[in-house]
Amino acid sequence: MSRRQPSVIRAFLRSQAGGAVLLMIASALAMIAANLPGAAGHLYHDLLHAPVGPLLSSAIGPMTPHLWINDGLMAIFFLLVGLEIKREFVDGELSTWERRRLPVLAAVAGMVAPALVYLLVTGGRSDLGDGWAIPAATDIAFAIGVLALLGDRAPASLKLVLTAIAIVDDMGAVAIIALFYTQHLDVAALGGAAAVLAALFGLNRIGVKALPAYLIGFLLLWYLTLLSGVHATVAGVLAAMAVPLRRTPAAPDAQDSPLHRLEHGIHPWSAYLIVPLFGFANAGLVLNGGTFAALLAPLPLAVALGLFIGKQLGIFGAIWVAARLGIAERPGGAGWGQVYGMALLCGIGFTMSLFIGALAFPTAPALIEEAKGGVLMGSLLSALAGYGVLRWIAAPARRAAEPSA
């Protein structure tokens, strides 16, 4: 009998601290590179925006390393996101409505509240309106990474609930990207993408399990989606929905399930290469005398407060109301203080927020930089506060559990 691999969720919870640390290192290197003096400082931006490869779409212009990462490699990240979503809804922690209820309510409230905070702080300015979704996303890699650093100070139930919330949150982020950040549509390319997607579902329907067929279809779908005007990363989630999944409740990682095999194959590349590369390409905020004063401008302040205030209010408030009304139960083994600490960690927006920020202001580099500053500030506050709350709450309990001398 072949030895079963550990489930992706368990492996994810164990290894994500390493991926999060690598992402932080890559982001720190980006900040250093962007702020080197003289010509060296310009080299970071020049290399990221140098034309590389063929012209794939006249709408987005020449391909550059920045575009290859954001529109190409990140499609693979979104493919992994889609695989996680399908797996959890079909055969995992979100497979029944009873299990979905709390994460769905918390995730929806955790997207609406930050958007409202953002709109309130920006005061309805029309030039900033497109950024409302920037603080609505949670960075699952960072949030789970911080929880992993806490070890047994954070109950396992919190990690599972946070993962489920982040998965539903990712679904919302993908929907927002597809619906609100698509400007011009190429109907012919969109029709071609629909045909490829239908063919992928057809392969699933007739029982084809060979992963190369689905990966080739994913590449075609990505290219046609890129041409259509819909952001190309959406192709990753759509393709994932067509990958066959064999329900295996007694053996959650059966090697003959194509989705499980693809998920395990992609995950290390995503966690240890693609996401850190994205962080390096997008976190390079130029710091100067006016940078810190500029963080109090409406856009960065709205993003930071949306992440730090909006996320905790939405998620903690939804869980508290759901528990009080008997709609859903509080995570088992966790006190309200720990639930609050988890809600704070959901304010770490980083990867998805930076991604949406670039989509929100495609023709305004200065606003992208301001949004970037807000994302970094709000995510850092949320990470430090969430870690501090969970560590502080765990300390008395650990001391009480220690045997007296």
Disulfide bonds with the S-S distance in Angstrom:
none
